[in-house]
């Protein structure tokens, strides 16, 4: 009798152990504050896949994490445009098989075939962000139309900036009439001088949740991601989202599978899940960035997130600038950034 009980317990133990081992896993590395937790939990429940979700705050941090991690540590990442090109050149990405995606046709063709990955061999668009100025009009009454206005000494300790060297240096270059991707040493020197003038006005650098500085009124001006500006405006309608006359930087973030990923099928399931029109809308409700999903756009075109009140701007393509891969010149940016911060 004891022998039968022991065998039964052993069978139950082995059965439970197998069930646990058979549960699939997906290791995701993404920008912070980009996909709501409830979307991830829904995906886990519907697909019986455990998602291990890690975050980063800049493309440079993403590159460092992938470079320093053992191959196969991550299955799905979300690099921006210029970082895709860098990672392709370093042979850090797997090729994308769009035949595995039933919702592939939901993607807006406007965001396919871009210069950083002309055939979308290694990436597909996820969302795009812009960096805008957000101003609390309860405290700042001046007419702010340009990045140049930010160095006004009246704004000491009043500004929160995203913690992103390419966009902050790019803003300084634009303020001085140059390309935000300039590699000219003299132009970079002038940009650095301008940032040194701005420095006393900087309250904080924060890419994760800069809206909190505006909501709590610790800062009255932000150079921040547009979704953060929209969310801050929802909390306080006195916040105005401004289009600087020099134009804005744009970041197209993409799905990509790192070389050596162990759970590729699970990665495709997650991509396809997010490509669904309703799921993408759910993501945009939580984090109102900019859709590249035409099915979502058509189905939810009357949603508040698409209204001009929260978008705050009507940028044309001539005043939106992508961050570009600048090759070895990035070292000069690294040095400038270290000296400024």
C-alpha positions as CSV (number, residue, x, y, z in Angstrom):
1,X,0.0,0.0,0.0
2,X,2.8,2.4,0.9
3,X,4.5,1.6,-2.3
4,X,1.4,2.5,-4.3
5,X,1.0,5.8,-2.5
6,X,4.7,6.7,-3.1
7,X,4.3,5.8,-6.8
8,X,1.2,8.0,-7.0
9,X,2.9,10.9,-5.3
10,X,5.9,10.5,-7.6
11,X,3.6,10.5,-10.6
12,X,1.8,13.7,-9.5
13,X,5.2,15.4,-8.8
14,X,6.5,14.5,-12.2
15,X,3.2,15.6,-13.8
16,X,3.3,19.0,-12.1
17,X,7.0,19.4,-12.9
18,X,6.4,18.8,-16.6
19,X,3.5,21.2,-16.7
20,X,5.7,23.9,-15.1
21,X,8.5,23.2,-17.5
22,X,6.2,23.2,-20.5
23,X,5.0,26.7,-19.9
24,X,6.5,28.9,-22.5
25,X,8.5,32.0,-21.8
26,X,9.2,35.3,-23.6
27,X,11.9,37.7,-22.6
28,X,11.1,41.2,-23.6
29,X,13.3,44.3,-23.3
30,X,11.4,47.5,-24.0
31,X,11.3,51.2,-23.3
32,X,9.8,52.0,-19.9
33,X,6.2,53.3,-19.9
34,X,5.4,51.9,-23.3
35,X,3.1,48.9,-22.9
36,X,0.5,48.8,-20.1
37,X,0.8,45.9,-17.6
38,X,-2.7,44.8,-18.3
39,X,-1.9,44.2,-22.0
40,X,1.0,41.9,-21.0
41,X,-1.1,40.0,-18.4
42,X,-3.8,39.5,-21.1
43,X,-1.3,38.1,-23.5
44,X,0.1,35.8,-20.8
45,X,-3.4,34.4,-20.0
46,X,-4.5,34.0,-23.6
47,X,-1.3,32.3,-24.8
48,X,0.0,30.5,-21.7
49,X,3.3,32.3,-22.1
50,X,5.2,33.9,-19.2
51,X,6.5,37.3,-20.1
52,X,9.7,38.4,-18.4
53,X,9.7,42.2,-19.0
54,X,12.7,44.4,-18.6
55,X,13.1,48.1,-19.5
56,X,15.6,50.7,-20.7
57,X,15.5,54.5,-21.0
58,X,17.6,55.2,-24.1
59,X,18.8,53.4,-27.2
60,X,22.3,53.6,-25.9
61,X,21.3,51.8,-22.7
62,X,19.5,49.1,-24.9
63,X,22.7,48.6,-27.0
64,X,24.8,48.3,-23.8
65,X,22.4,45.7,-22.3
66,X,22.4,43.6,-25.5
67,X,26.1,43.9,-25.9
68,X,26.9,42.9,-22.4
69,X,24.3,40.1,-22.1
70,X,24.8,36.4,-23.1
71,X,23.3,35.7,-26.6
72,X,19.8,34.5,-26.1
73,X,19.0,36.5,-23.0
74,X,16.3,38.5,-24.8
75,X,13.8,37.5,-27.4
76,X,12.2,40.8,-28.4
77,X,13.5,44.3,-28.3
78,X,12.2,47.7,-29.5
79,X,15.1,49.8,-30.9
80,X,14.6,53.2,-32.6
81,X,15.3,53.8,-36.2
82,X,19.0,54.8,-36.1
83,X,19.7,52.0,-33.5
84,X,18.2,49.4,-35.9
85,X,20.8,50.4,-38.4
86,X,23.6,50.2,-35.9
87,X,22.5,46.8,-34.7
88,X,22.2,45.5,-38.3
89,X,25.7,46.6,-39.1
90,X,26.9,44.8,-36.0
91,X,25.0,41.6,-37.0
92,X,23.0,41.7,-33.7
93,X,19.5,41.0,-35.2
94,X,17.6,38.0,-36.6
95,X,15.7,38.4,-39.9
96,X,11.9,39.0,-39.6
97,X,9.5,36.5,-41.1
98,X,6.3,38.4,-41.8
99,X,4.5,35.3,-42.9
100,X,4.2,34.4,-39.2
101,X,2.1,37.6,-38.6
102,X,-1.6,37.4,-39.4
103,X,-2.0,41.1,-38.6
104,X,0.9,42.3,-40.7
105,X,-1.4,44.2,-43.1
106,X,-2.5,46.4,-40.2
107,X,0.8,48.3,-40.5
108,X,0.6,51.6,-42.2
109,X,2.9,51.3,-45.3
110,X,4.0,54.9,-44.7
111,X,6.3,53.6,-42.0
112,X,7.8,50.7,-43.9
113,X,10.8,50.7,-46.2
114,X,12.6,53.6,-44.4
115,X,16.3,54.2,-44.9
116,X,17.5,52.5,-41.7
117,X,16.1,49.1,-42.9
118,X,14.9,49.6,-46.5
119,X,13.4,46.1,-46.9
120,X,12.2,45.7,-43.3
121,X,14.4,42.6,-43.2
122,X,15.2,43.0,-39.5
123,X,12.5,45.3,-38.1
124,X,8.9,46.3,-38.2
125,X,7.4,49.6,-36.8
126,X,5.8,49.6,-33.4
127,X,5.0,53.2,-32.5
128,X,6.6,56.6,-33.0
129,X,7.3,59.4,-30.6
130,X,8.1,63.0,-30.9
131,X,9.8,65.3,-28.4
132,X,7.8,68.5,-27.7
133,X,7.8,71.4,-25.4
134,X,5.2,71.4,-22.7
135,X,4.6,74.7,-20.7
136,X,2.5,75.3,-17.6
137,X,0.7,78.5,-18.4
138,X,-0.3,79.1,-14.8
139,X,3.4,80.0,-14.2
140,X,5.0,80.7,-17.6
141,X,3.3,83.6,-19.4
142,X,6.0,84.4,-22.0
143,X,5.4,83.6,-25.6
144,X,7.6,80.5,-26.2
145,X,8.0,79.7,-29.9
146,X,11.6,78.5,-30.1
147,X,14.1,76.3,-28.3
148,X,16.1,79.5,-28.0
149,X,13.6,80.8,-25.5
150,X,14.6,78.1,-23.0
151,X,17.9,79.8,-22.1
152,X,16.1,82.8,-20.5
153,X,17.5,83.2,-17.1
154,X,14.0,83.6,-15.7
155,X,13.5,79.8,-16.0
156,X,16.2,78.8,-13.5
157,X,15.6,75.3,-12.2
158,X,12.2,75.2,-14.1
159,X,12.9,72.7,-16.9
160,X,12.8,68.9,-17.2
161,X,14.5,67.3,-20.1
162,X,14.4,63.7,-21.4
163,X,17.6,61.9,-20.5
164,X,18.6,61.3,-24.1
165,X,21.8,62.7,-25.5
166,X,20.8,62.5,-29.2
167,X,17.6,64.5,-28.7
168,X,18.9,67.0,-26.2
169,X,22.0,67.7,-28.3
170,X,19.8,67.7,-31.3
171,X,17.6,70.3,-29.8
172,X,20.6,72.5,-29.2
173,X,21.8,72.1,-32.8
174,X,18.3,73.0,-34.1
175,X,18.2,76.0,-31.8
176,X,21.4,77.2,-33.5
177,X,20.2,76.6,-37.0
178,X,22.0,73.3,-37.7
179,X,21.0,69.8,-38.5
180,X,20.1,67.8,-35.4
181,X,22.4,65.1,-36.7
182,X,25.4,67.4,-37.4
183,X,28.9,65.9,-37.1
184,X,30.6,69.2,-37.7
185,X,33.0,69.9,-34.8
186,X,32.4,73.7,-34.8
187,X,28.6,73.3,-34.8
188,X,28.9,70.8,-31.9
189,X,31.1,73.3,-30.0
190,X,28.4,76.0,-30.5
191,X,25.7,73.5,-29.4
192,X,27.7,72.7,-26.3
193,X,28.0,76.4,-25.4
194,X,24.3,76.8,-25.8
195,X,23.6,73.8,-23.5
196,X,26.0,75.3,-20.9
197,X,23.7,78.4,-20.9
198,X,20.7,76.2,-20.5
199,X,22.2,74.1,-17.7
200,X,21.1,76.4,-14.7
201,X,17.5,76.2,-15.9
202,X,17.5,72.4,-15.9
203,X,15.7,70.9,-12.9
204,X,16.1,67.2,-13.9
205,X,16.8,64.8,-16.7
206,X,14.1,62.1,-16.8
207,X,13.1,59.8,-19.7
208,X,11.0,57.4,-17.7
209,X,8.3,59.7,-16.3
210,X,9.1,63.3,-16.9
211,X,5.4,64.2,-16.9
212,X,5.4,63.9,-13.1
213,X,7.6,67.0,-12.8
214,X,4.9,69.0,-14.6
215,X,2.0,67.4,-12.8
216,X,3.5,68.1,-9.4
217,X,4.7,71.5,-10.5
218,X,8.3,70.8,-9.6
219,X,9.0,72.0,-13.2
220,X,7.0,74.4,-15.4
221,X,8.6,73.6,-18.7
222,X,9.3,70.2,-20.3
223,X,11.2,69.0,-23.3
224,X,9.7,65.6,-23.2
225,X,8.1,62.8,-25.2
226,X,4.8,63.8,-26.7
227,X,2.8,61.0,-24.9
228,X,4.1,62.3,-21.5
229,X,3.1,65.8,-22.5
230,X,-0.4,64.6,-23.4
231,X,-0.8,62.8,-20.2
232,X,0.4,65.8,-18.2
233,X,-2.2,68.0,-20.1
234,X,-4.9,65.5,-19.1
235,X,-4.0,66.1,-15.5
236,X,-3.7,69.9,-15.9
237,X,-5.3,71.6,-18.8
238,X,-3.1,74.7,-18.1
239,X,-0.2,72.8,-19.8
240,X,0.2,73.9,-23.4
241,X,2.0,71.7,-25.9
242,X,4.1,73.8,-28.2
243,X,5.5,73.4,-31.7
244,X,8.9,75.1,-31.7
245,X,9.5,76.9,-35.0
246,X,12.8,74.9,-35.6
247,X,10.8,71.7,-35.8
248,X,10.9,68.5,-33.7
249,X,12.8,65.2,-33.4
250,X,10.9,62.0,-34.2
251,X,11.7,58.5,-33.0
252,X,10.2,55.5,-34.8
253,X,10.5,52.5,-32.4
254,X,10.5,49.0,-33.9
255,X,10.0,45.3,-33.1
256,X,13.3,43.4,-33.5
257,X,14.5,40.0,-32.6
258,X,18.1,39.9,-31.2
259,X,20.5,37.4,-32.6
260,X,20.4,34.0,-30.8
261,X,16.9,34.6,-29.3
262,X,15.6,31.3,-27.8
263,X,11.9,31.9,-27.9
264,X,11.3,33.3,-31.4
265,X,7.8,31.8,-32.0
266,X,6.7,33.4,-28.7
267,X,8.1,36.7,-30.0
268,X,6.1,36.5,-33.1
269,X,3.0,35.7,-31.1
270,X,3.6,38.8,-29.0
271,X,4.2,41.0,-32.1
272,X,1.0,39.7,-33.8
273,X,-1.0,40.3,-30.6
274,X,0.1,43.9,-30.4
275,X,-0.6,44.4,-34.1
276,X,-4.3,43.7,-33.5
277,X,-6.3,47.0,-33.9
278,X,-8.0,46.7,-30.5
279,X,-4.8,45.8,-28.6
280,X,-2.9,48.7,-30.1
281,X,-5.7,51.0,-29.2
282,X,-5.5,49.7,-25.6
283,X,-1.8,50.5,-25.6
284,X,-2.4,54.0,-26.9
285,X,-5.0,54.7,-24.3
286,X,-2.4,54.0,-21.6
287,X,0.5,55.7,-23.4
288,X,-0.7,58.0,-26.1
289,X,2.2,57.9,-28.5
290,X,1.6,57.9,-32.3
291,X,0.1,55.0,-34.1
292,X,1.6,53.2,-37.1
293,X,-1.4,50.8,-37.2
294,X,-3.8,51.8,-39.9
295,X,-6.5,49.4,-38.6
296,X,-6.4,51.1,-35.2
297,X,-6.5,54.6,-36.8
298,X,-9.5,53.8,-38.9
299,X,-11.5,52.0,-36.1
300,X,-10.8,54.6,-33.5
301,X,-10.4,57.8,-35.5
302,X,-12.9,59.6,-33.3
303,X,-11.2,58.7,-30.0
304,X,-10.0,61.5,-27.7
305,X,-6.4,60.4,-28.1
306,X,-6.6,61.5,-31.7
307,X,-8.0,64.9,-31.0
308,X,-5.8,68.0,-31.6
309,X,-6.3,69.1,-28.0
310,X,-4.1,66.3,-26.8
311,X,-1.8,66.0,-29.9
312,X,-1.3,69.7,-29.6
313,X,0.4,70.1,-32.9
314,X,0.0,69.5,-36.6
315,X,3.5,68.8,-37.8
316,X,4.2,68.4,-41.4
317,X,7.0,66.1,-42.7
318,X,9.3,69.1,-43.4
319,X,9.5,70.0,-39.7
320,X,10.1,66.4,-38.3
321,X,13.6,65.1,-38.1
322,X,14.7,61.6,-37.5
323,X,17.8,60.9,-35.4
324,X,20.3,59.3,-37.8
325,X,23.2,56.9,-37.4
326,X,26.3,59.1,-37.3
327,X,28.9,56.4,-37.2
328,X,32.1,57.0,-35.3
329,X,31.1,60.7,-34.7
330,X,28.9,59.4,-31.8
331,X,32.1,59.6,-29.8
332,X,32.0,63.4,-30.0
333,X,28.4,63.3,-28.8
334,X,29.4,61.0,-25.9
335,X,32.1,63.4,-24.8
336,X,29.8,66.5,-25.1
337,X,27.1,64.7,-23.2
338,X,29.4,63.7,-20.4
339,X,30.7,67.3,-20.1
340,X,27.2,68.8,-20.0
341,X,25.7,66.5,-17.5
